[in-house]
Amino acid sequence: MLRDVLGEPAGGPIALHEPEITAHERALVDRCLASGWVSSVGEYIGELERRIAAVTGAGHVVAVGSGTAALQLALHAAGVRPGDEVLVPTLSFVATANAVAHCGATPHFVDADADSLGVDPAALRAHLARVARRDGAGREARTVHGATGRRIAALVPMHTFGHASRIAELCEAAAEWGIPVVEDAAESLGTTVGTSAIGTSVGGARHTGTFGLLGTLSFNGNKTVTTGGGGAVLTDDESLAARVRHLATTAKRPHAWEYVHDAVAWNHRMPNLNAALGVAQMDRLDDMLARKRALAARYEAAARGAEGWSVVAPLAGTTSNRWLVAARLAGGDDAAARRDEVLAAAHAAGYLCRPAWQPLHTLPMYADAPRATLPVATALHATLVNVPSSARLGGAPAPVRGGTT
Ligand SMILES: *Cc1c(COP(=O)(O)O)cnc(C)c1O
């Protein structure tokens, strides 16, 4: 089936997801280099933030050095402090839990649902009803994990492989417990919720990453849009955005010459050189999304005639960026063994497919972390295979007309 959709690998194996760098990216990076403004100050940083705001509809965007840094800053801004717990999906990339740990907090793992691959709102509600209690009143009110006595300080839903999770329901469930939501939208730039979603335009639809108090994106080399390495924090709250920007820039007070800093902070700002690459990629976002969606449609057509596997579809009423197409192998007790056979055969034939991540609660550093029962995520890990999903596999890039910036 991979051969039917992708053809024979020519000139080396076909990667899972590779960046697409055209003459347009080279031109903007070159212009940035020529300007001399390659570091933490320069016109492309603000331009990239405006582009992301336009596509996502977020009120405020702060570009930072990685998706992991974005999550850590967002969690901190949402009030996560050492000694807290944060609800995170066990079916996620390790950065989701690491960002929690870097805040001095403990990840508290929750399960996925089988169709969205995101956090299961019903399972989350049932778990909280079982293990959590509300303490205090008014401004002192907090949700506490009964068994550990620790505050549950945030929920981090993630939009798996670019498909939207059941984000509205998750926000409702969290609100019932007074728990702020920080969305890990690292994989879902271009993914919207709402029936009138057209391309990346926001008209009537709402972009992932804008449902929670804050949301985060990643521009790592394997994501839909890359800045080499990078990320962004999204929020509609002006004071939170200012806080994130301040903490990402060593908490330096504005002054013409003095070095005055008012908090222990980070150097997490995105360099202008990376932002120049990002602006060029954003010029081509609609084109890359169109080709990724065309590729996903080809996989779906191939799956219709096939036995033993299907393509994981986005939830009804959502539009996925189709970051990574996931094939779901038919279940059975030997699913994991079958998955490994499929992966070995694909690699031998030159198609660099990958399984879903090891569920995070099984990693050594999180072995003792609190958790719900996690049967669905465990089963998903045994049956999902991501297949090559680069934009170029859906067709050649369209030339950028007019050039910008
Ligand atoms: C890529 C990714 C991140 C982190 O992004 P980096 O830019 O690599 O730090 C976080 N969460 C998820 C789910 C991701 O896929």
PDBQT file of the ligand as one rigid body, heavy atoms in Angstrom, charges set to zero:
ROOT
HETATM    1  C1  LIG A 501       7.194  18.678  18.746  1.00  0.00    +0.000 C 
HETATM    2  C2  LIG A 501       6.388  18.613  19.992  1.00  0.00    +0.000 A 
HETATM    3  C3  LIG A 501       6.683  19.381  21.132  1.00  0.00    +0.000 A 
HETATM    4  C4  LIG A 501       7.931  20.152  21.365  1.00  0.00    +0.000 C 
HETATM    5  O1  LIG A 501       8.468  20.850  20.412  1.00  0.00    +0.000 OA
HETATM    6  P1  LIG A 501      10.031  21.204  20.292  1.00  0.00    +0.000 P 
HETATM    7  O2  LIG A 501       9.946  22.390  19.391  1.00  0.00    +0.000 OA
HETATM    8  O3  LIG A 501      10.685  20.027  19.659  1.00  0.00    +0.000 OA
HETATM    9  O4  LIG A 501      10.562  21.539  21.625  1.00  0.00    +0.000 OA
HETATM   10  C5  LIG A 501       5.825  19.335  22.212  1.00  0.00    +0.000 A 
HETATM   11  N1  LIG A 501       4.742  18.562  22.202  1.00  0.00    +0.000 NA
HETATM   12  C6  LIG A 501       4.422  17.804  21.138  1.00  0.00    +0.000 A 
HETATM   13  C7  LIG A 501       3.197  16.983  21.205  1.00  0.00    +0.000 C 
HETATM   14  C8  LIG A 501       5.241  17.784  20.010  1.00  0.00    +0.000 A 
HETATM   15  O5  LIG A 501       4.928  16.994  18.979  1.00  0.00    +0.000 OA
ENDROOT
TORSDOF 0
